[in-house]
Amino acid sequence: LILLGFYSYQIYQDKNKIKISDRYNSAIIKHKNGDNSGIVSALQEIVENKNPTYSPLALYYLIDNELINDKSKINSLFDILIKKTSLDNEIKNLIIYKKALYNADTINEGQILEILNPIINSKSVWKSHALYLIAEYFYSNNEKQKAKDFFRKIIETENANQDIIKETQ
């Protein structure tokens, strides 16, 4: 019975994955063919399904094609991916970084630090990217000393991206 239950559950999960992928592909094809009816709601539902593959893709498609202009709605979809979707840690950190990047022009210092804090306090491969984003944020706001401090942290970071280190120097 346990083996049969496990096998049945696997079949159910596989069918669900196929159903989500079909919905995603169908929505994208409809959009590319000029049919925008229902694409936003379809892609939002895919994000809300918390699928580790198609939920991020759906959100990125919504952002890249500017299908939702409400930043708070996009941020709530980011939060679903970050807080409720079962993702690899590095993928989750990438999504956190993209959320900060998406919001960088419209949020204050405290908010960008709050978003990027999980990456900054980790040994993630995205740490140097997050530090660079914060340094550039401060530099663009003419807070050169704060920017310099974050640029220095990049150079001191283990396993920092070499291109970012060169750019920082």
Secondary structure, DSSP 4 states (H G I P E B T S, - for coil): -HHHHHHHHHHHHHHHHHHHHHHHHHHHHHHHTT--TTHHHHHHHHHHTT-TTHHHHHHHHHHHTT----HHHHHHHHHIIIIIS---HHHHHHHHHHHHHHHTTTS-HHHHHHHHHHHHTS--TTHHHHHHHHHHHHHHTT-HHHHHHHHHHHHHSTT--HHHHHHH-
